[in-house]
């Protein structure tokens, strides 16, 4: 039986990118069932930070272990629209593929994932209807859900990404930040 896992992550967080790639491996093996919730690190009007790539040294070994490409994006971005696009894709059955595409667009291709046209292009490449997706993002259809997820995360005490929660209530185990695959897998599956 797959272990249920809740993940608070942000598309502009390189640690979330690597951790989600690890989780995807465990999902494919049927070991975990993940629910991804939005946690925008720098929602407007907070100032954007990051973009320096000081994290590369810490993350390169973890990315290499997965065969995951990663680079320093050209500029920090707001990710609310990317979270909305991922929610829309989830409703259409392509959530994991869209999440992967958004991360890759930002951390490999250096694209501005705050732009609706970029997100629509990513969704279209996955078979979603471009017109529908553009309208959904233009009129903020998924914005209330993303805001609610963000509020719930803050109320629960989430203050960084990725935060991976295994279990519920007092028995829940919280893992914050990226870690090697074997360590994450052992923590989630209760091994070792």
Buried (B, 14 or more C-beta within 10 A) or exposed (E): EEBEBBBBBBBBBBBBBBBBBBBBBBBEEEBBEBEBBBBBBBBEEEEBEBEEEEBEEEBEEBBEBBEBEBBBBEEBBBBBBBBBBBBBBBEBEBBBBBBBBBBBBBBBBEBBBBBBEBBBBBBBEBEBEEEBBBEBBEEEBBBEBBBEBBEBBEEBEBEBBBBBBBEEEEEEEBBBBBBEBEEBBEBBBEEE
